[in-house]
Amino acid sequence: MKLLHGVLLCSLAMAGCAGMNDTQQRALSGTAIGAGGGAILGAIGGNAGLGAAAGAAAGLLGGLIFDSVKKDEQAAYQQGYAAGRGGQ
C-alpha cells in the first residue's frame, strides 16, 4: 500500500510540472537533486536537514547556471544557422 501511495504522489508531482518552462524545470531539477544529495551527506555528518538545505541552494544555483549555458548554446546555434542561410 505504501508503494501505491508513493507512485501516486510521484505521478501527481510530475503532472504538476507539465506547464513549466525550461528554466523552471532546470531550477526545480537542480534543487531536488541537490536537496537529495545534501540530505544524504548531511545524514552522514549528523544533520540531514542542514545538508538538504545547503544542497538545495547549491542545486538551484547549478540548475540556473546550466539553464544559462543551454540558452547561450541555443542562441549561438540560431545565430550560426541564420548566418549560414544568409550566405547562400
Rosetta blueprint (number, residue, H / E / L):
1 M L
2 K H
3 L H
4 L H
5 H H
6 G H
7 V H
8 L H
9 L H
10 C H
11 S H
12 L H
13 A H
14 M H
15 A H
16 G H
17 C L
18 A L
19 G L
20 M L
21 N L
22 D H
23 T H
24 Q H
25 Q H
26 R H
27 A H
28 L H
29 S H
30 G H
31 T H
32 A H
33 I H
34 G H
35 A H
36 G H
37 G H
38 G H
39 A H
40 I H
41 L H
42 G H
43 A H
44 I H
45 G H
46 G L
47 N L
48 A H
49 G H
50 L H
51 G H
52 A H
53 A H
54 A H
55 G H
56 A H
57 A H
58 A H
59 G H
60 L H
61 L H
62 G H
63 G H
64 L H
65 I H
66 F H
67 D H
68 S H
69 V H
70 K H
71 K H
72 D H
73 E H
74 Q H
75 A H
76 A H
77 Y H
78 Q H
79 Q H
80 G H
81 Y H
82 A H
83 A H
84 G H
85 R H
86 G H
87 G L
88 Q L
